[in-house]
Amino acid sequence: MQWTRHRLLGLAPKTRTLVAIGFVTVMASAGLIAFAPEPDRRPAAELATPVTSAAVALGGWSPEIRLYGRVETPRAAGLTALVSAAVEAVAAQEGEHVVAGQVLVQLDETDAALLVRRRQSELVEARSSLATLKLAGEDERSVLAHQETLQGLTVAKVERRRELREQGVISEEALNAVLHESHAQAIAVSKQRSLVQNFPHRLASAEARLERAAAALEEAQVSLARARIRAPFAGRVTAVTVAPGELVAPGKVVVRMYDDAALEVRVQVPNVHLPALERALAAGERPVARIEFGAWEAEGELDRLVGAVEAGQSGVDGFVRFTAPIAPPDLGRAVSLTIGLPLVHDVVPLPVQSVYGQNRVFLVRDGLLAGIDVERVGELRAADGELKLLVRSPVLQDGDRILSSQLSNAVTGLRVTDAHAPPPAPLDAPAADGLPAAAG
């Protein structure tokens, strides 16, 4: 020991420092090894991750697809002024619900009312003219009859005078006077006959004037009625574009509204689900839909599909109509829909957390995980409200157990303990001496 001390003291200071550091390092390593904790020597079964699983039950289910759409209506109207007049009163407000026939905007009726009075007087005049013409026609026919009688008498008189002239009883002047009278009477009869023959034409013309007067009155009354702009159907007002005192011209939009009883939801159907829905509609079925927006919910059914694909779309638009009376939603409102598809066989409903990524699930077999790829068919909301994913795969069989826990480290081969797995079959109890009990 003294010799070692002398040897250390004989070393250079730098060397003594290095030797001291090495000695301390060796002693610290020996202490860590001596006091290190004992390794976990539990069996492998105790190191497995506890999980839960769901049993596979193949069957037929109606999958649901969740889509998003917008509330639309085919009955939206922009009500326009049809006459030129000043706005007298506005009875509608934006957002107001109105009934069919309700007056929304009242225009000034002064000019239209004066026109109605003028057309009424013209109609009275036309009726009077027609009645006068009919009376004149009766008189003309009566006059014609008398004229024809007189013409007969005149012809007989001419014959007698001609005989007397031949006998030399009367002069030539007397015969000429009678002939003049006969010709004048013939002209009068011809004129009167022409009046009688032309009477049907004059009657038709008078009746046509009466019809024009009646049509003009009806047109004036329509213009008067158009001074009151009414709701063509029950619905909701979306815009009022005029104010009292404003002069409007024909064609100006004064009120916009839509029929809130004809609302429907336009939704884009993905191509992957399109064949199933087309087959259902062709068979006369109407897939049921559930429409949701926040706390608001309504029932509906898929009514039809659009026959064309618009540019930039990856699917076809469909229209879902409401099937139950509801509080009308706002036009243009974005809503979510759940549409039921036709029945699909050999599928399994699984909790959402059982599917990893888009199409991977894990089977629990002999305490180990085995990952497989599945096909997602759709979704399904169970009776308790829980959302299920419908999947299918040729690998899945009745009785298989599928991981229903969400594990961040789920990989094939991971050892797990399944809390929902059926217990193993019990073994025969051993005898007291440790040997198996004898059968029977």
Secondary structure as UniProt FT lines:
FT   HELIX           2..9
FT   HELIX           13..34
FT   HELIX           44..47
FT   STRAND          49..51
FT   STRAND          53..55
FT   STRAND          59..61
FT   STRAND          64..72
FT   STRAND          76..80
FT   STRAND          85..90
FT   TURN            94..95
FT   STRAND          97..98
FT   TURN            100..101
FT   STRAND          103..107
FT   HELIX           110..167
FT   HELIX           172..225
FT   TURN            226..227
FT   STRAND          228..230
FT   STRAND          235..240
FT   TURN            244..245
FT   STRAND          247..248
FT   TURN            250..251
FT   STRAND          253..258
FT   TURN            260..261
FT   STRAND          264..270
FT   TURN            271..273
FT   HELIX           274..282
FT   TURN            283..284
FT   STRAND          288..293
FT   TURN            294..295
FT   STRAND          296..305
FT   TURN            311..312
FT   STRAND          315..322
FT   TURN            331..332
FT   STRAND          334..340
FT   STRAND          344..351
FT   HELIX           352..354
FT   TURN            357..359
FT   STRAND          360..365
FT   TURN            366..367
FT   STRAND          368..373
FT   STRAND          375..381
FT   TURN            383..384
FT   STRAND          387..392
FT   TURN            394..395
FT   TURN            398..399
FT   STRAND          401..403
FT   TURN            408..409
FT   TURN            412..413
FT   STRAND          415..418
FT   TURN            419..420
FT   TURN            432..433
//
